[in-house]
Amino acid sequence: MNTDITASVKPEYPVVDRNPPFTKVVGNFSMLDYLRLSTISAVSVTVGYLSGIKPGIRGPSMVTGGLIGVLGGFMYAYQNSAGRLMGFFPNESEVARYKYKL
């Protein structure tokens, strides 16, 4: 079974790094990625707090919601950043920044 995604889907945009390491992907987070991460986290904390009002467990419910939101927001930002580096999402700023590698 072939599990290589690049064999089935070709990037639509210039490839900056075909297999970016974790540190490069996190270092490539844009302000929009940080905004999405913080928005997802804030919404999750709020939903966790509100869902814990009735049973009287607001604190633990809020913390759990916050952890889920932070992890989910980070994974979403990581996916977008890695997709831009690998050429699957629009990446004009990355191409300009890493043009010497192309």
All heavy atoms as an XYZ file, in Angstrom:
778
protein
N       0.838     -1.177      0.000
C       0.000      0.000      0.000
C       0.886      1.244      0.000
O       1.792      1.367      0.809
C      -0.890     -0.027      1.238
C      -1.764      1.171      1.351
S      -3.124      0.863      2.472
C      -2.642      1.839      3.847
N       0.612      2.156     -0.898
C       1.393      3.376     -1.023
C       0.803      4.448     -0.112
O      -0.333      4.871     -0.286
C       1.384      3.837     -2.481
C       2.320      5.000     -2.705
O       3.015      5.427     -1.801
N       2.325      5.506     -3.919
N       1.568      4.893      0.874
C       1.078      5.909      1.811
C       1.688      7.280      1.561
O       1.484      8.187      2.337
C       1.391      5.491      3.256
O       2.795      5.310      3.382
C       0.649      4.208      3.617
N       2.443      7.437      0.481
C       3.069      8.711      0.164
C       2.040      9.630     -0.488
O       1.580      9.375     -1.597
C       4.253      8.477     -0.774
C       5.013      9.752     -1.070
O       4.822     10.736     -0.326
O       5.798      9.756     -2.032
N       1.675     10.723      0.207
C       0.640     11.621     -0.307
C       1.105     12.339     -1.563
O       0.313     12.669     -2.432
C       0.202     12.639      0.767
C      -1.031     13.401      0.282
C       1.321     13.599      1.094
C      -1.696     14.231      1.329
N       2.403     12.569     -1.691
C       2.891     13.285     -2.859
C       2.767     12.449     -4.123
O       2.839     12.985     -5.217
C       4.351     13.727     -2.672
O       5.148     12.579     -2.424
C       4.479     14.697     -1.524
N       2.586     11.142     -3.989
C       2.421     10.293     -5.164
C       1.025     10.460     -5.762
O       0.837     10.291     -6.956
C       2.650      8.833     -4.808
N       0.044     10.815     -4.931
C      -1.324     10.924     -5.428
C      -1.770     12.367     -5.652
O      -2.625     12.619     -6.479
C      -2.288     10.241     -4.455
O      -2.213     10.865     -3.193
N      -1.202     13.311     -4.927
C      -1.593     14.716     -5.046
C      -0.340     15.548     -5.288
O       0.598     15.521     -4.505
C      -2.288     15.198     -3.749
C      -2.648     16.666     -3.867
C      -3.520     14.372     -3.459
N      -0.339     16.279     -6.374
C       0.794     17.150     -6.686
C       0.516     18.555     -6.157
O      -0.602     19.050     -6.264
C       1.028     17.209     -8.203
C       1.345     15.871     -8.814
C       2.628     15.310     -8.268
C       2.916     13.953     -8.890
N       3.867     13.192     -8.116
N       1.523     19.213     -5.584
C       1.332     20.574     -5.070
C       0.961     21.549     -6.184
O       1.477     21.461     -7.290
C       2.689     20.933     -4.473
C       3.434     19.663     -4.338
C       2.863     18.714     -5.338
N       0.054     22.459     -5.864
C      -0.378     23.466     -6.830
C       0.512     24.707     -6.807
O       0.474     25.506     -7.737
C      -1.811     23.904     -6.522
C      -2.828     22.789     -6.616
C      -4.220     23.275     -6.250
O      -4.491     24.485     -6.381
O      -5.024     22.437     -5.842
N       1.282     24.884     -5.745
C       2.100     26.072     -5.560
C       3.570     25.651     -5.468
O       3.870     24.473     -5.297
C       1.661     26.810     -4.287
C       0.205     27.203     -4.330
C      -0.772     26.395     -3.745
C      -0.201     28.359     -4.983
C      -2.111     26.750     -3.804
C      -1.539     28.710     -5.043
C      -2.486     27.906     -4.450
O      -3.809     28.253     -4.516
N       4.501     26.610     -5.551
C       5.924     26.243     -5.460
C       6.242     25.558     -4.129
O       5.754     25.964     -3.076
C       6.649     27.589     -5.551
C       5.682     28.523     -6.163
C       4.312     28.033     -5.796
N       7.052     24.525     -4.189
C       7.437     23.773     -2.989
C       8.657     24.445     -2.368
O       9.684     24.600     -3.013
C       7.747     22.303     -3.335
C       8.234     21.558     -2.121
C       6.521     21.634     -3.931
N       8.526     24.843     -1.107
C       9.635     25.437     -0.374
C      10.455     24.335      0.293
O      11.672     24.320      0.229
C       9.122     26.447      0.676
C      10.261     26.979      1.519
C       8.379     27.583      0.000
N       9.780     23.401      0.937
C      10.435     22.274      1.598
C       9.497     21.074      1.497
O       8.388     21.107      2.001
C      10.719     22.608      3.063
C      11.640     21.617      3.733
O      11.829     20.514      3.186
O      12.184     21.951      4.793
N       9.964     20.035      0.841
C       9.119     18.864      0.596
C       8.777     18.099      1.879
O       7.705     17.548      2.032
C       9.835     17.948     -0.388
C       9.015     16.808     -0.882
C       9.818     16.029     -1.933
N       9.047     14.941     -2.444
C       8.283     14.993     -3.512
N       8.196     16.121     -4.179
N       7.618     13.950     -3.917
N       9.715     18.086      2.828
C       9.517     17.385      4.093
C      10.051     18.267      5.229
O      11.127     18.019      5.760
C      10.246     16.038      4.057
C       9.952     15.192      5.262
O       8.998     15.437      5.970
N      10.790     14.201      5.495
N       9.284     19.308      5.627
C       9.801     20.258      6.612
C       9.855     19.655      8.021
O       8.939     18.940      8.428
C       8.796     21.404      6.556
C       7.529     20.779      6.090
C       7.944     19.662      5.177
N      10.927     19.939      8.767
C      10.996     19.467     10.152
C      10.060     20.270     11.056
O       9.594     21.362     10.693
C      12.455     19.698     10.528
C      12.921     20.770      9.617
C      12.139     20.610      8.348
N       9.815     19.742     12.247
C       8.894     20.353     13.201
C       9.278     21.802     13.501
O       8.415     22.685     13.505
C       8.885     19.524     14.495
C       8.027     20.090     15.577
C       6.660     19.868     15.572
C       8.573     20.843     16.600
C       5.852     20.388     16.576
C       7.782     21.364     17.600
C       6.420     21.137     17.591
N      10.547     22.044     13.759
C      10.980     23.395     14.131
C      10.767     24.405     13.001
O      10.411     25.546     13.257
C      12.463     23.390     14.538
O      13.238     22.786     13.493
C      12.672     22.613     15.827
N      10.951     23.983     11.765
C      10.745     24.887     10.626
C       9.265     25.194     10.442
O       8.893     26.329     10.136
C      11.307     24.269      9.352
C      11.311     25.209      8.177
C      12.065     24.618      7.016
C      12.253     25.613      5.903
N      13.051     25.059      4.804
N       8.413     24.192     10.644
C       6.968     24.403     10.497
C       6.468     25.358     11.576
O       5.727     26.296     11.293
C       6.208     23.065     10.544
C       4.707     23.300     10.554
C       6.589     22.185      9.370
N       6.876     25.145     12.823
C       6.432     26.020     13.912
C       7.015     27.423     13.734
O       6.336     28.421     13.975
C       6.815     25.425     15.284
C       6.519     26.399     16.405
C       6.061     24.120     15.513
N       8.245     27.506     13.284
C       8.848     28.813     13.029
C       8.210     29.560     11.874
O       8.363     30.770     11.749
N       7.479     28.851     11.032
C       6.822     29.446      9.874
C       5.385     29.894     10.175
O       4.690     30.363      9.293
C       6.824     28.442      8.721
C       6.349     29.050      7.431
O       6.860     30.059      6.993
N       5.350     28.438      6.828
N       4.935     29.750     11.418
C       3.584     30.194     11.765
C       3.428     31.674     11.428
O       4.266     32.493     11.779
C       3.304     30.006     13.255
C       2.910     28.615     13.662
C       3.031     27.543     12.802
C       2.402     28.373     14.914
C       2.671     26.261     13.175
C       2.032     27.112     15.305
C       2.168     26.051     14.437
N       2.329     32.015     10.770
C       2.042     33.415     10.454
C       1.161     34.012     11.554
O       0.695     33.310     12.454
C       1.317     33.496      9.112
O       0.047     32.894      9.200
N       0.935     35.304     11.472
C       0.058     35.956     12.446
C      -1.354     35.381     12.361
O      -2.029     35.256     13.377
C       0.036     37.469     12.221
C       1.315     38.172     12.644
S       1.806     37.815     14.344
C       0.503     38.604     15.236
N      -1.784     35.015     11.164
C      -3.100     34.416     11.009
C      -3.164     33.049     11.710
O      -4.181     32.708     12.311
C      -3.457     34.265      9.527
C      -4.840     33.727      9.208
C      -5.923     34.606      9.826
C      -5.034     33.618      7.711
N      -2.076     32.298     11.656
C      -2.032     31.016     12.366
C      -2.152     31.224     13.871
O      -2.889     30.506     14.550
C      -0.733     30.260     12.053
C      -0.659     29.794     10.619
O      -1.722     29.502     10.030
O       0.459     29.710     10.074
N      -1.425     32.207     14.404
C      -1.520     32.498     15.838
C      -2.904     33.015     16.203
O      -3.430     32.697     17.275
C      -0.451     33.502     16.259
C       0.934     32.902     16.335
C       1.939     33.311     15.473
C       1.238     31.921     17.267
C       3.201     32.764     15.541
C       2.496     31.357     17.345
C       3.478     31.785     16.478
O       4.729     31.230     16.537
N      -3.510     33.793     15.328
C      -4.859     34.293     15.580
C      -5.857     33.137     15.627
O      -6.709     33.079     16.515
C      -5.260     35.303     14.506
C      -6.672     35.864     14.612
C      -6.795     36.718     15.860
C      -7.020     36.655     13.375
N      -5.737     32.208     14.684
C      -6.626     31.048     14.677
C      -6.432     30.190     15.923
O      -7.398     29.732     16.526
C      -6.374     30.211     13.432
C      -6.848     30.849     12.161
C      -6.449     30.033     10.959
N      -6.961     30.610      9.732
C      -6.477     30.360      8.542
N      -5.455     29.526      8.401
N      -6.996     30.921      7.477
N      -5.173     29.978     16.308
C      -4.882     29.179     17.494
C      -5.508     29.819     18.730
O      -6.177     29.132     19.524
C      -3.358     29.057     17.665
C      -2.840     28.053     18.674
C      -1.452     27.598     18.257
C      -2.784     28.583     20.064
N      -5.323     31.110     18.899
C      -5.864     31.776     20.085
C      -7.391     31.859     20.044
O      -8.042     31.732     21.088
C      -5.254     33.163     20.235
O      -5.528     33.956     19.113
N      -7.982     32.023     18.874
C      -9.437     32.070     18.768
C     -10.051     30.718     19.106
O     -11.027     30.644     19.875
C      -9.863     32.503     17.355
O      -9.297     33.776     17.068
C     -11.367     32.561     17.229
N      -9.498     29.653     18.566
C     -10.008     28.315     18.862
C      -9.858     28.021     20.353
O     -10.759     27.459     20.986
C      -9.293     27.258     17.997
C      -9.697     27.416     16.538
C      -9.600     25.845     18.483
C      -8.883     26.575     15.563
N      -8.740     28.428     20.948
C      -8.523     28.211     22.376
C      -9.530     28.983     23.214
O     -10.114     28.437     24.171
C      -7.106     28.630     22.765
O      -6.163     27.893     22.049
N      -9.749     30.241     22.875
C     -10.679     31.068     23.641
C     -12.108     30.548     23.541
O     -12.834     30.501     24.547
C     -10.611     32.513     23.154
N     -12.513     30.143     22.356
C     -13.862     29.595     22.193
C     -14.009     28.296     22.984
O     -15.035     28.059     23.632
C     -14.180     29.379     20.691
C     -15.437     28.554     20.505
C     -14.316     30.719     19.987
N     -12.972     27.469     22.983
C     -13.040     26.207     23.709
C     -13.107     26.408     25.215
O     -13.816     25.684     25.912
C     -11.840     25.327     23.359
O     -11.857     24.996     22.004
N     -12.362     27.386     25.728
C     -12.431     27.688     27.161
C     -13.834     28.158     27.527
O     -14.412     27.732     28.531
C     -11.374     28.753     27.542
C     -11.630     29.303     28.936
C      -9.979     28.167     27.455
N     -14.398     29.019     26.694
C     -15.750     29.525     26.951
C     -16.787     28.416     26.907
O     -17.656     28.321     27.792
C     -16.109     30.616     25.921
O     -15.102     31.621     25.944
C     -17.460     31.218     26.215
N     -16.707     27.559     25.899
C     -17.647     26.439     25.798
C     -17.474     25.499     26.981
O     -18.452     24.994     27.547
C     -17.466     25.690     24.457
C     -18.227     24.385     24.444
C     -17.907     26.577     23.303
N     -16.239     25.248     27.396
C     -15.997     24.393     28.557
C     -16.592     24.985     29.819
O     -17.201     24.269     30.619
N     -16.432     26.272     30.002
C     -17.001     26.931     31.175
C     -18.525     26.845     31.169
O     -19.144     26.484     32.164
C     -16.563     28.394     31.226
C     -17.119     29.145     32.411
C     -16.500     29.063     33.637
C     -18.255     29.935     32.283
C     -17.005     29.740     34.731
C     -18.772     30.627     33.363
C     -18.136     30.519     34.588
O     -18.651     31.189     35.675
N     -19.119     27.176     30.022
C     -20.580     27.176     29.947
C     -21.172     25.776     30.070
O     -22.261     25.603     30.614
C     -21.029     27.830     28.633
C     -20.722     29.327     28.503
C     -21.098     29.822     27.123
C     -21.426     30.116     29.592
N     -20.468     24.776     29.584
C     -21.003     23.415     29.685
C     -20.862     22.853     31.098
O     -21.519     21.870     31.438
C     -20.305     22.490     28.684
O     -18.944     22.353     29.015
N     -20.041     23.467     31.936
C     -19.883     22.985     33.306
C     -20.723     23.714     34.323
O     -20.661     23.403     35.516
N     -21.539     24.678     33.894
C     -22.339     25.458     34.842
C     -23.403     24.593     35.515
O     -23.535     24.582     36.733
C     -22.986     26.675     34.142
C     -21.917     27.707     33.826
C     -24.070     27.296     35.016
C     -22.421     28.914     33.077
N     -24.162     23.865     34.723
C     -25.282     23.105     35.266
C     -24.838     22.006     36.255
O     -25.384     21.908     37.337
C     -26.100     22.510     34.107
C     -27.396     21.883     34.526
C     -28.393     22.926     34.959
C     -29.755     22.272     35.105
N     -30.721     23.159     35.661
N     -23.854     21.173     35.904
C     -23.461     20.160     36.893
C     -22.570     20.708     38.008
O     -22.242     19.984     38.943
C     -22.723     19.114     36.067
C     -22.278     19.796     34.838
C     -23.233     20.923     34.608
N     -22.163     21.964     37.933
C     -21.356     22.564     38.993
C     -19.876     22.216     38.919
O     -19.211     22.182     39.953
N     -19.361     21.974     37.732
C     -17.932     21.666     37.570
C     -17.312     22.632     36.562
O     -16.637     22.234     35.630
C     -17.721     20.200     37.136
C     -18.559     19.871     35.890
C     -18.031     19.240     38.255
C     -18.212     18.553     35.237
N     -17.546     23.912     36.789
C     -17.071     24.923     35.840
C     -15.557     24.906     35.666
O     -15.056     24.969     34.553
C     -17.527     26.307     36.281
C     -19.012     26.513     36.164
C     -19.372     27.937     36.545
N     -18.991     28.268     37.909
C     -19.794     28.161     38.973
N     -21.016     27.746     38.811
N     -19.370     28.479     40.169
N     -14.812     24.829     36.750
C     -13.349     24.885     36.683
C     -12.744     23.737     35.882
O     -12.029     23.973     34.906
N     -13.000     22.489     36.283
C     -12.427     21.378     35.530
C     -12.906     21.323     34.077
O     -12.136     20.981     33.171
C     -12.893     20.137     36.294
C     -13.190     20.614     37.663
C     -13.652     22.022     37.508
N     -14.153     21.676     33.867
C     -14.690     21.675     32.514
C     -14.014     22.747     31.654
O     -13.711     22.523     30.482
C     -16.199     21.903     32.567
O     -16.753     21.923     31.293
N     -13.748     23.893     32.250
C     -13.091     24.975     31.533
C     -11.643     24.608     31.189
O     -11.174     24.852     30.079
C     -13.118     26.244     32.385
C     -12.520     27.453     31.723
S     -12.692     28.967     32.682
C     -11.775     28.570     34.152
N     -10.946     23.977     32.128
C      -9.563     23.567     31.881
C      -9.509     22.509     30.782
O      -8.668     22.565     29.874
C      -8.905     23.049     33.180
C      -7.574     22.379     32.893
C      -8.731     24.191     34.167
N     -10.411     21.557     30.842
C     -10.449     20.511     29.817
C     -10.747     21.110     28.446
O     -10.095     20.775     27.448
C     -11.499     19.442     30.169
O     -11.187     18.903     31.456
C     -11.524     18.335     29.135
N     -11.726     21.994     28.387
C     -12.039     22.661     27.131
C     -10.861     23.471     26.614
O     -10.579     23.488     25.416
N     -10.148     24.138     27.520
C      -8.983     24.910     27.123
C      -7.868     24.049     26.563
O      -7.245     24.394     25.561
N      -7.618     22.902     27.206
C      -6.581     21.992     26.701
C      -6.943     21.458     25.319
O      -6.092     21.393     24.429
C      -6.380     20.833     27.675
C      -5.666     21.182     28.975
C      -5.672     19.988     29.923
C      -4.254     21.646     28.700
N      -8.192     21.087     25.156
C      -8.639     20.600     23.849
C      -8.503     21.702     22.801
O      -8.058     21.468     21.676
C     -10.092     20.086     23.931
C     -10.146     18.810     24.769
C     -10.674     19.848     22.541
C     -11.542     18.344     25.114
N      -8.866     22.937     23.172
C      -8.768     24.058     22.240
C      -7.340     24.390     21.859
O      -7.046     24.658     20.690
N      -6.425     24.385     22.837
C      -5.026     24.688     22.543
C      -4.438     23.625     21.623
O      -3.758     23.945     20.641
C      -4.209     24.816     23.848
C      -2.723     24.809     23.572
C      -4.598     26.081     24.586
N      -4.694     22.361     21.924
C      -4.165     21.291     21.078
C      -4.779     21.331     19.674
O      -4.076     21.187     18.676
C      -4.403     19.932     21.724
C      -3.572     19.655     22.970
C      -3.999     18.344     23.620
C      -2.102     19.631     22.643
N      -6.076     21.524     19.611
C      -6.737     21.602     18.307
C      -6.283     22.809     17.506
O      -6.039     22.713     16.303
N      -6.144     23.952     18.154
C      -5.673     25.151     17.474
C      -4.243     25.002     16.987
O      -3.898     25.440     15.887
N      -3.401     24.372     17.808
C      -2.019     24.154     17.388
C      -1.958     23.222     16.181
O      -1.211     23.473     15.235
C      -1.186     23.575     18.541
C       0.231     23.282     18.143
C       1.157     24.304     18.090
C       0.623     22.009     17.799
C       2.473     24.058     17.708
C       1.927     21.742     17.420
C       2.851     22.766     17.375
N      -2.745     22.162     16.209
C      -2.723     21.227     15.075
C      -3.237     21.894     13.798
O      -2.713     21.649     12.709
C      -3.550     19.978     15.401
C      -2.867     19.063     16.393
S      -3.694     17.485     16.633
C      -5.035     17.971     17.682
N      -4.236     22.757     13.920
C      -4.761     23.466     12.758
C      -3.714     24.434     12.195
O      -3.497     24.503     10.978
C      -6.041     24.210     13.139
C      -6.747     24.854     11.983
C      -7.213     24.087     10.917
C      -6.965     26.219     11.940
C      -7.865     24.680      9.840
C      -7.611     26.819     10.880
C      -8.058     26.039      9.837
O      -8.694     26.630      8.775
N      -3.043     25.182     13.084
C      -2.000     26.103     12.635
C      -0.830     25.337     12.024
O      -0.262     25.755     11.011
C      -1.523     26.955     13.814
N      -0.465     24.205     12.617
C       0.637     23.389     12.105
C       0.306     22.867     10.707
O       1.148     22.882      9.812
C       0.895     22.226     13.063
C       2.144     21.438     12.749
C       3.351     21.775     13.326
C       2.116     20.364     11.875
C       4.504     21.063     13.047
C       3.258     19.647     11.578
C       4.451     20.000     12.172
O       5.591     19.297     11.886
N      -0.932     22.407     10.531
C      -1.362     21.901      9.228
C      -1.274     22.990      8.165
O      -0.789     22.746      7.048
C      -2.785     21.385      9.334
C      -3.399     20.970      8.020
C      -4.845     20.543      8.179
O      -5.259     20.104      9.243
N      -5.610     20.670      7.137
N      -1.711     24.193      8.482
C      -1.660     25.292      7.519
C      -0.222     25.688      7.205
O       0.122     25.921      6.035
C      -2.433     26.500      8.044
C      -3.925     26.292      7.965
O      -4.422     25.682      7.029
N      -4.645     26.792      8.949
N       0.622     25.768      8.219
C       2.012     26.149      8.004
C       2.747     25.100      7.175
O       3.471     25.435      6.232
C       2.702     26.342      9.354
O       4.057     26.667      9.191
N       2.578     23.840      7.511
C       3.235     22.771      6.754
C       2.705     22.719      5.322
O       3.472     22.504      4.380
C       3.021     21.422      7.442
N       1.420     22.936      5.147
C       0.835     22.941      3.807
C       1.399     24.041      2.935
O       1.620     23.861      1.740
N       1.657     25.206      3.532
C       2.267     26.293      2.760
C       3.701     25.949      2.372
O       4.129     26.202      1.252
C       2.229     27.603      3.558
C       0.850     28.189      3.687
C       0.889     29.601      4.218
N       1.634     29.731      5.459
C       1.112     29.623      6.673
N      -0.170     29.355      6.814
N       1.868     29.775      7.739
N       4.456     25.370      3.296
C       5.847     25.009      2.987
C       5.923     23.914      1.921
O       6.827     23.907      1.093
C       6.569     24.547      4.251
C       6.910     25.640      5.260
C       7.446     25.027      6.540
C       7.892     26.619      4.679
N       4.973     22.992      1.946
C       4.997     21.883      0.988
C       4.305     22.215     -0.321
O       4.255     21.395     -1.233
C       4.352     20.642      1.610
C       5.174     20.064      2.751
S       4.548     18.508      3.380
C       3.080     19.025      4.242
N       3.719     23.421     -0.438
C       3.135     23.860     -1.687
C       1.690     23.465     -1.898
O       1.186     23.553     -3.013
N       0.998     23.069     -0.849
C      -0.409     22.685     -0.989
C      -1.365     23.843     -0.740
O      -2.538     23.764     -1.078
C      -0.741     21.526     -0.051
C      -0.061     20.255     -0.444
C       1.022     19.773      0.273
C      -0.475     19.547     -1.553
C       1.665     18.606     -0.092
C       0.153     18.378     -1.938
C       1.232     17.910     -1.197
N      -0.884     24.922     -0.111
C      -1.680     26.117      0.133
C      -0.936     27.317     -0.459
O       0.273     27.254     -0.671
C      -1.894     26.334      1.637
C      -2.621     25.211      2.325
C      -2.126     24.658      3.496
C      -3.795     24.690      1.803
C      -2.790     23.637      4.139
C      -4.457     23.658      2.438
C      -3.959     23.129      3.601
N      -1.638     28.425     -0.720
C      -0.959     29.615     -1.250
C       0.202     30.034     -0.346
O       0.052     30.101      0.872
C      -2.060     30.676     -1.256
C      -3.334     29.912     -1.317
C      -3.080     28.623     -0.586
N       1.370     30.284     -0.954
C       2.566     30.514     -0.148
C       3.494     31.593     -0.713
O       4.702     31.408     -0.765
C       3.332     29.203     -0.005
C       3.758     28.615     -1.334
O       3.462     29.145     -2.386
N       4.467     27.513     -1.276
N       2.933     32.725     -1.111
C       3.757     33.781     -1.688
C       4.809     34.277     -0.704
O       5.962     34.507     -1.077
C       2.886     34.967     -2.142
C       1.925     34.654     -3.258
C       0.622     34.043     -2.765
O       0.289     34.185     -1.570
O      -0.050     33.398     -3.579
N       4.436     34.478      0.564
C       5.400     35.003      1.539
C       6.507     33.995      1.835
O       7.662     34.377      2.030
C       4.687     35.411      2.832
O       4.064     34.291      3.424
N       6.175     32.708      1.859
C       7.197     31.691      2.108
C       8.172     31.588      0.932
O       9.366     31.422      1.129
C       6.563     30.327      2.375
C       5.926     30.195      3.742
C       4.567     30.842      3.838
O       4.021     31.260      2.796
O       4.043     30.942      4.964
N       7.647     31.688     -0.279
C       8.526     31.628     -1.455
C       9.475     32.817     -1.442
O      10.669     32.666     -1.730
C       7.679     31.591     -2.755
C       8.550     31.797     -3.967
C       6.912     30.289     -2.850
N       8.981     33.998     -1.072
C       9.840     35.184     -0.996
C      10.883     35.039      0.099
O      12.039     35.432     -0.066
C       9.008     36.428     -0.776
N      10.497     34.458      1.232
C      11.409     34.322      2.367
C      12.475     33.258      2.114
O      13.632     33.429      2.498
C      10.623     33.959      3.621
C      11.476     33.984      4.876
C      10.710     33.665      6.147
N       9.380     34.196      6.148
C       8.319     33.544      6.644
N       8.460     32.365      7.180
N       7.118     34.088      6.620
N      12.101     32.158      1.481
C      13.030     31.051      1.279
C      13.441     30.913     -0.185
O      13.739     29.820     -0.638
C      12.389     29.734      1.741
C      12.056     29.698      3.209
C      10.731     29.769      3.628
C      13.050     29.566      4.160
C      10.413     29.709      4.977
C      12.741     29.506      5.504
C      11.424     29.576      5.907
O      11.110     29.523      7.239
N      13.478     32.003     -0.942
C      13.732     31.918     -2.381
C      15.093     31.343     -2.721
O      15.261     30.740     -3.762
C      13.541     33.270     -3.044
C      14.508     34.319     -2.607
C      14.179     35.634     -3.286
C      15.000     36.743     -2.659
N      14.619     38.026     -3.163
N      16.063     31.470     -1.830
C      17.385     30.905     -2.109
C      17.365     29.380     -2.108
O      18.215     28.750     -2.701
C      18.414     31.418     -1.099
C      18.150     30.988      0.323
C      18.705     29.822      0.822
C      17.358     31.744      1.174
C      18.465     29.419      2.115
C      17.104     31.344      2.454
C      17.674     30.180      2.940
O      17.416     29.765      4.216
N      16.385     28.764     -1.445
C      16.296     27.297     -1.413
C      15.622     26.745     -2.642
O      15.760     25.576     -2.950
C      15.539     26.850     -0.163
C      16.334     27.005      1.080
C      15.790     26.070      2.109
C      16.911     25.737      3.061
N      16.786     24.455      3.634
N      14.806     27.550     -3.323
C      14.108     27.067     -4.514
C      15.118     26.941     -5.611
O      15.194     26.269     -6.460
C      12.982     28.022     -4.902
C      11.872     28.167     -3.885
C      10.884     29.222     -4.364
C      11.140     26.869     -3.671
